[in-house]
């Protein structure tokens, strides 16, 4: 997805550089990278990286295969790597063997991330994501051999054993969270990204205790309660549960990354997700933002979409607004990513929008075609979403 991920944040003045990637950076930016300019001290992520060697890596278009440390919001600190294809192919950065864990990503092409005002992790994430279709040059400051990252006290959490790589598997590229997410960051250190709205959850349901009454009345009530409700009522006497939102965000972004890819399977199609909703979702998983709420496509559809489906014609297809632009107005995601996001956050009343190719102006997928594609993946997505929520339930103190 990683073609996926508006409250769309605008890029900085260097925006025009994103459409062409020069072979080598020029100007002051290049001088700083090459070491011709030696500032008195370069501090990033609380580390003095002034003497760290600068490494330049040429990367192709597509996912980078790098995981950035979400606990550090003021810089892009390399935390780990992940394969960029399902068969385990390494990304260009990892394959180079020149960039170890703990390195700091300091620039891309002509953009110096450390130049004042410095780019935050969120800013860098947006730049990486929105240039994922281009070849790029990345610049890292790499620690000296034998360097060990200073240990920080980890916050206590009942589910803390579940950090690092919670889900194995490559991600690829509609929305490159792989490069931008700070989902591993403690919730109280993340800032806010996407939408709001509390979500009812079966795991959080606790029935009210039976009111005190005469024995005969209580017996009559009990006889009317189903076996399922009786089972739920036993929970009342137990400690109540709440969702570990930090773990939820971390698990969710890893799950989405696992099923994001650049290619479709036979007979699959791409699903459009509004860029505005996607921005809110990224804020939710990576910046401690509120729940993004249901996915709704109404802003992508032509007026009158409310009558869509009234004729029950399986060959119907939703009509979109003219001149929609990918990335600006919407992102394309795989059927599994769409199904997971739908299972976790719900969908609005607007119909799904799907295409067989990455072109909104191409032939639309009919409702019957959409139903056929989702029939294969929705059961798995619903099961994964349920398991994810259950795993995030913790007892209240």
C-alpha positions, 0 to 999 in steps of 0.5 A: 500500500504503500499506493495507498496511504484530504486533509493532505499536508502540503509539501515545502518549497522544495516541492518542485524538486519532487518531480525530477530526481537529479543525479547528484544534489547541488548547492549548500545541501550537497556541501553539507552531505559531502562534508565540505561544510562542517557545522560545529555540531549536528544533533539528531534524535538526541545524538551527536552525529557530527562525526558520523560518515555520510552514505549516499544510496540510490533507490529505485521507485517503490517501497524502500524497505526501511522501518523508522523509529516511531519513538523519535519524532524529530528525526528519521532514525533507522530502526529496522528493515523489511523485504519489499516483495513477497519473495523476500527481496531486500530493499536497496538500502538494506542490500547496500550493506552500508547503512546499519540500524541506528543510522539517521536519514538526513536528506533526499535529493536536494532536500536537507532534512536537517536544514532549519526549520528541520523536517520532523518524522511526519514531514519526512514520511510525507516526502518519502511517501509522495515521491515513492514513484520516483528514483531517489538518492537518500543520504544517511549519517551512519554510526561508527563501527561498534556504536551502540544506541543509548538504552532508554527506559521502556514504559511498562505495558501489559502487552510489551512483549508484542513490539518489534516485528509483530507480523512477518511479511513484505509490504509494497507500495501504494502508500508506504507506511513502511517508510513513514510510520512511527507506529511503534512509538508510545502513545503518549509521545505521538501527535495526532493524524486522522479522524475521530469517533468512538467505535463500539466493540464486542469485546468492550460490551458489558451488560448492566447488572440485574437490579435487585428485586424479589426472588420470583421476579429475578427467577422470571428474568433469568428464564428469559435471558439467552445462554449467550447473555448469561455467558456475558453476565459472568463478565460483570463480576470480573475486571472490565477491559479496555483497548491498549491503543498503543498496541492497536496502532502498532498491530494495525499498521503492521497488518496493513503493511503486510498485505500492501503490494504493487501488483494484483493477483489474477482477477483482482482490482484496485480500490479507491480510498479518499486521500483525506481519509487516508491522511486521517488514518495515518495520523491515527496509527502513527501520530496518536490521532483519533480514530479516522471513522468509517471510510466514505467515498461520497466526495469522490462520487458524482452528485446523485450517488445516493440513488446508486443501487436502487435498481438492484442491477449487478452490472451497475458501477458508481460514477466518479467526479471528473478530473480526480487526481491520484494522490491528491484526491484518492489512493488505490489499495489492494482488496485485502487492504481495503477489506482490513480497513473496512473491517477495522473502521467500517464504511459509509453509505457511499459505494466502493470504487474499483478499477482493474488498472491504476487509472480512475478514468479506466473502465469501472469495476461493476458491483458484481465484480467488486462482490466477487473480488471481496468474497475471496478476501473479506472472511480472512480480513474480518478474522484478522480484524477480530483477532487484532482487537482481541489481542489489544484488550487489557484489564483495567487496573 
